[in-house]
């Protein structure tokens, strides 16, 4: 079996495509020739960012849709909209939607029940619900691919909060379980970055990145493009891989 280096004509859905990693991923797939659909949370500011991205993507037949991974009804509506525009097949699903809130690991009281529940609802249940919704379209393609964004927090117990690390560990387990459940029609991969130079974690800026870079073997933090390149590689050069999570951290986990 051969695997397409070019993504020409393939349908790619980037959930959370208005975020830093999602934007870079959408751009790389579009440059490779794919027809790219991105999602954004409902709201004028997110819609504006998503449609601005669409205007900048090379190629054609790109689209933006509102969806909230915490609300399965919006995912079902998204599937209907995707089918109406692109047909019954989906080749690549990128799960990059999510959020976090920094909580010191020793401050147990600050990690309250409401925050824990929301972390799991958006960052784990939402990813699973997205896969559940689009699995039939991915299977219909005959060579579907799911890539979920994880984190090295899943294995080192660090990260923005204890709940965030636990959620990402759950993503890694889900990647393995779904790889078995959906084979052979669909491959399932994860990409686990360390610190990424985006605004994903509130309160982290240039000073934090500089301190992190100094203690990272490659002496820099990841760019969104570093992570996106790994996602694209799952669709191009890693065609015999499934159930695996790639670490993209500049050696920070060493």
C-alpha positions as CSV (number, residue, x, y, z in Angstrom):
1,X,0.0,0.0,0.0
2,X,1.2,3.5,-0.8
3,X,0.6,6.6,1.2
4,X,0.1,10.0,-0.4
5,X,2.8,12.6,0.3
6,X,0.6,15.1,-1.5
7,X,-2.7,15.7,0.2
8,X,-4.3,16.9,-3.0
9,X,-8.1,16.4,-3.0
10,X,-8.2,14.9,0.5
11,X,-10.7,16.3,3.0
12,X,-9.2,17.4,6.3
13,X,-11.1,18.6,9.4
14,X,-9.2,20.6,12.0
15,X,-11.3,20.9,15.1
16,X,-10.1,23.9,17.0
17,X,-8.7,25.4,13.8
18,X,-8.8,28.9,15.0
19,X,-6.2,28.3,17.7
20,X,-2.4,28.5,17.3
21,X,-1.6,24.8,16.5
22,X,-4.9,24.4,14.6
23,X,-4.1,27.4,12.4
24,X,-0.6,26.1,11.6
25,X,-2.0,22.7,10.9
26,X,-4.8,24.0,8.6
27,X,-2.2,26.0,6.7
28,X,0.2,23.1,6.2
29,X,-2.5,20.8,4.9
30,X,-3.8,23.4,2.6
31,X,-0.3,24.0,1.2
32,X,-0.1,20.2,0.7
33,X,-3.2,20.4,-1.5
34,X,-6.0,19.4,0.9
35,X,-9.5,20.8,1.1
36,X,-9.5,22.0,4.8
37,X,-12.4,22.6,7.1
38,X,-11.8,24.3,10.4
39,X,-14.0,24.8,13.4
40,X,-14.3,27.6,15.9
41,X,-16.4,28.1,19.0
42,X,-19.6,30.0,18.5
43,X,-19.0,33.7,18.8
44,X,-18.2,36.7,16.6
45,X,-14.5,37.0,17.6
46,X,-13.8,33.3,16.9
47,X,-15.7,33.4,13.7
48,X,-13.8,36.4,12.5
49,X,-10.4,34.8,13.2
50,X,-11.5,31.6,11.4
51,X,-12.7,33.4,8.3
52,X,-9.5,35.5,8.2
53,X,-7.5,32.3,8.2
54,X,-9.7,30.9,5.4
55,X,-8.9,34.0,3.2
56,X,-5.2,33.3,3.7
57,X,-5.1,29.6,2.9
58,X,-3.8,28.5,-0.5
59,X,-5.9,26.2,-2.6
60,X,-9.7,25.9,-2.8
61,X,-12.8,24.5,-1.2
62,X,-11.9,25.5,2.4
63,X,-14.7,26.2,4.9
64,X,-15.2,27.2,8.5
65,X,-18.0,26.0,10.8
66,X,-19.0,26.8,14.4
67,X,-19.0,23.9,16.8
68,X,-18.4,23.3,20.5
69,X,-16.8,19.9,21.3
70,X,-18.5,20.1,24.7
71,X,-21.9,20.0,23.0
72,X,-22.4,16.9,20.9
73,X,-25.5,18.4,19.2
74,X,-23.2,20.9,17.5
75,X,-20.9,18.1,16.4
76,X,-23.8,16.3,14.8
77,X,-24.7,19.5,13.0
78,X,-21.1,19.9,11.9
79,X,-21.2,16.4,10.4
80,X,-24.3,17.3,8.4
81,X,-22.6,20.5,7.2
82,X,-19.5,18.6,6.2
83,X,-21.5,15.9,4.3
84,X,-23.4,18.6,2.5
85,X,-20.3,20.3,1.3
86,X,-17.8,17.5,0.9
87,X,-19.8,14.2,0.6
88,X,-19.7,11.1,2.8
89,X,-15.9,10.8,3.2
90,X,-13.4,12.4,5.6
91,X,-9.7,11.6,5.2
92,X,-8.1,13.3,8.2
93,X,-9.5,14.5,11.6
94,X,-7.3,16.7,13.7
95,X,-8.4,17.0,17.3
96,X,-6.8,20.3,18.5
97,X,-9.6,21.9,20.4
98,X,-9.1,22.4,24.1
99,X,-8.3,24.8,27.0
100,X,-6.4,25.0,30.2
101,X,-6.1,27.2,33.3
102,X,-2.9,27.3,35.3
103,X,-3.2,25.9,38.8
104,X,-0.2,25.3,41.0
105,X,0.0,21.6,41.7
106,X,0.3,22.1,45.5
107,X,-2.8,24.3,45.6
108,X,-5.3,21.4,45.8
109,X,-8.2,23.7,46.8
110,X,-7.8,25.8,43.6
111,X,-8.4,22.8,41.5
112,X,-12.1,22.7,42.3
113,X,-14.7,20.3,41.0
114,X,-16.2,22.7,38.4
115,X,-12.8,23.2,36.8
116,X,-12.0,19.5,36.9
117,X,-15.3,18.6,35.3
118,X,-14.9,21.3,32.6
119,X,-11.3,20.1,31.8
120,X,-12.5,16.6,31.2
121,X,-15.6,17.6,29.4
122,X,-13.8,19.7,26.8
123,X,-10.3,18.1,26.6
124,X,-11.3,14.4,26.8
125,X,-15.0,13.8,26.4
126,X,-15.1,16.4,23.6
127,X,-12.3,14.7,21.7
128,X,-14.0,11.3,22.0
129,X,-17.3,12.7,21.0
130,X,-15.7,14.2,17.9
131,X,-14.2,10.9,16.9
132,X,-17.5,9.1,17.6
133,X,-19.3,11.6,15.4
134,X,-16.9,11.4,12.4
135,X,-15.8,7.7,12.6
136,X,-18.3,6.7,9.9
137,X,-17.0,9.3,7.5
138,X,-13.4,8.4,8.3
139,X,-14.1,4.7,7.7
140,X,-15.9,5.5,4.4
141,X,-12.6,7.0,3.1
142,X,-10.9,3.6,3.5
143,X,-7.7,5.2,4.8
144,X,-8.8,7.6,7.5
145,X,-6.5,9.2,10.0
146,X,-7.2,10.8,13.4
147,X,-4.5,12.9,15.1
148,X,-5.1,14.2,18.6
149,X,-3.0,16.8,20.3
150,X,-1.6,15.5,23.6
151,X,1.2,16.9,25.8
152,X,4.3,15.7,27.5
153,X,2.4,16.5,30.7
154,X,0.7,13.2,30.1
155,X,3.9,11.3,31.1
156,X,5.9,13.7,33.2
157,X,3.2,14.8,35.7
158,X,4.0,18.5,35.1
159,X,2.0,20.9,33.0
160,X,-0.4,23.7,33.8
161,X,-2.4,21.7,36.3
162,X,-2.7,18.2,37.6
163,X,-6.0,17.9,35.8
164,X,-4.4,18.9,32.5
165,X,-1.8,16.2,32.8
166,X,-4.5,13.6,33.7
167,X,-6.6,14.7,30.7
168,X,-3.7,14.3,28.3
169,X,-2.8,10.9,29.7
170,X,-6.4,10.0,28.9
171,X,-5.8,11.2,25.3
172,X,-2.8,8.9,25.0
173,X,-4.9,5.9,26.2
174,X,-7.7,6.9,23.9
175,X,-5.3,6.9,21.0
176,X,-4.2,3.4,21.7
177,X,-7.7,2.1,22.3
178,X,-9.2,3.7,19.2
179,X,-6.3,2.5,17.1
180,X,-7.3,-1.1,17.8
181,X,-11.0,-0.4,17.6
182,X,-11.0,1.5,14.2
183,X,-8.3,-0.5,12.4
184,X,-7.8,-1.2,9.6
185,X,-9.8,1.5,7.9
186,X,-8.7,4.3,10.3
187,X,-5.3,5.0,11.8
188,X,-5.1,6.9,15.1
189,X,-2.1,8.9,16.2
190,X,-1.2,11.5,18.9
191,X,1.3,14.4,18.9
192,X,2.6,15.4,22.3
193,X,4.4,18.8,22.4
194,X,6.2,20.4,25.3
195,X,5.9,24.1,25.7
196,X,4.6,25.8,22.5
197,X,5.0,29.5,21.7
198,X,1.3,30.3,21.5
199,X,-1.2,31.9,23.8
200,X,-2.8,28.6,24.8
201,X,-1.8,28.8,28.5
202,X,-3.0,32.1,30.0
203,X,-0.3,34.1,31.7
204,X,2.7,32.5,29.9
205,X,4.7,34.8,27.7
206,X,8.2,35.6,26.5
207,X,9.8,35.4,29.9
208,X,8.4,31.9,30.6
209,X,9.4,30.7,27.2
210,X,13.0,32.0,27.6
211,X,13.4,30.2,30.9
212,X,12.0,27.0,29.4
213,X,14.2,27.2,26.4
214,X,17.3,27.5,28.6
215,X,16.6,24.1,30.1
216,X,15.6,22.4,26.9
217,X,18.3,20.5,25.0
218,X,17.5,22.2,21.6
219,X,17.4,25.6,23.4
220,X,14.1,26.8,22.2
221,X,10.4,26.1,22.8
222,X,8.3,24.7,20.0
223,X,6.5,26.8,17.4
224,X,3.0,26.0,16.3
225,X,4.6,25.0,13.0
226,X,6.8,22.4,14.7
227,X,3.6,20.7,16.0
228,X,1.7,21.0,12.8
229,X,4.6,19.5,10.8
230,X,4.4,16.4,13.1
231,X,0.6,16.2,12.4
232,X,1.2,16.4,8.7
233,X,3.9,13.7,8.9
234,X,1.3,11.3,10.4
235,X,-0.7,11.7,7.1
236,X,2.3,11.5,4.8
237,X,5.5,9.7,6.0
238,X,4.1,7.5,8.9
239,X,1.5,5.5,7.0
240,X,2.4,2.2,8.8
241,X,2.0,3.8,12.3
242,X,-1.1,3.7,14.5
243,X,-1.7,3.9,18.2
244,X,1.5,5.9,18.6
245,X,2.0,9.3,20.2
246,X,4.9,11.4,18.9
247,X,6.9,13.5,21.3
248,X,7.7,17.0,19.9
249,X,9.5,18.7,22.8
250,X,13.1,19.6,21.7
251,X,14.3,16.9,24.2
252,X,12.7,18.5,27.2
253,X,11.5,15.2,28.5
254,X,15.0,13.8,28.6
